[in-house]
Amino acid sequence: MKQKNSISPITGAQARVELERRGESVAEFARRHGLSVSTVHQVLGGRSKARRGDAHRAAVLLGMKIGTLQD
């Protein structure tokens, strides 16, 4: 079996588990990154495709998408 050297994005459920592991609520994560709580919930729940804007930013920060963020 061939090994991959790339990082794979995680699912919304895995991102929630990681937040819980760190003891951080969705609201705390959103505040810390200047995002709305509803946007983060939409991304975690798969109700947003997170192609651009704050939803994309949330997905990248949560590890659900591989991408870069512009300042």
C-alpha positions as CSV (number, residue, x, y, z in Angstrom):
1,M,0.0,0.0,0.0
2,K,1.3,3.4,-1.0
3,Q,1.6,6.0,1.8
4,K,0.3,9.5,1.4
5,N,2.5,12.4,2.5
6,S,-0.3,14.9,2.3
7,I,-2.6,16.1,5.0
8,S,-6.3,15.0,4.7
9,P,-9.1,17.3,5.8
10,I,-11.3,16.2,8.7
11,T,-15.0,15.9,8.9
12,G,-17.3,18.1,10.9
13,A,-17.8,15.4,13.5
14,Q,-14.0,15.1,13.9
15,A,-13.7,18.9,14.2
16,R,-16.3,18.9,16.9
17,V,-14.4,16.1,18.8
18,E,-11.2,18.1,18.5
19,L,-12.9,21.2,19.9
20,E,-14.2,19.2,22.8
21,R,-10.8,17.6,23.3
22,R,-9.3,21.1,23.7
23,G,-12.2,22.2,26.0
24,E,-13.3,24.8,23.6
25,S,-16.9,25.5,22.7
26,V,-18.1,26.4,19.2
27,A,-18.9,29.9,20.5
28,E,-15.4,30.3,22.0
29,F,-13.8,29.2,18.7
30,A,-15.9,31.6,16.7
31,R,-15.1,34.5,19.0
32,R,-11.4,33.8,19.0
33,H,-11.4,33.8,15.2
34,G,-13.8,36.7,14.6
35,L,-16.5,34.5,13.1
36,S,-20.2,34.2,13.7
37,V,-21.3,31.2,15.8
38,S,-24.0,30.4,13.2
39,T,-21.4,30.3,10.4
40,V,-19.2,27.9,12.4
41,H,-22.3,25.7,13.2
42,Q,-23.3,25.7,9.5
43,V,-19.8,24.6,8.4
44,L,-19.6,21.9,11.1
45,G,-23.0,20.6,10.2
46,G,-22.2,20.4,6.5
47,R,-24.9,23.0,5.7
48,S,-22.4,25.3,4.1
49,K,-20.1,24.4,1.2
50,A,-17.5,26.8,2.6
51,R,-16.3,28.0,-0.8
52,R,-15.5,31.6,0.1
53,G,-15.7,34.2,2.8
54,D,-16.1,33.5,6.5
55,A,-17.4,29.9,5.9
56,H,-14.3,29.0,4.0
57,R,-12.1,30.6,6.7
58,A,-13.9,28.6,9.4
59,A,-13.5,25.4,7.4
60,V,-9.8,26.0,7.0
61,L,-9.3,26.9,10.6
62,L,-11.2,23.8,11.7
63,G,-9.1,21.6,9.5
64,M,-12.1,20.6,7.3
65,K,-10.6,22.1,4.2
66,I,-7.0,22.4,3.0
67,G,-6.4,26.0,2.0
68,T,-4.7,29.3,2.7
69,L,-6.1,32.3,4.4
70,Q,-5.5,35.9,3.3
71,D,-5.0,38.5,6.0
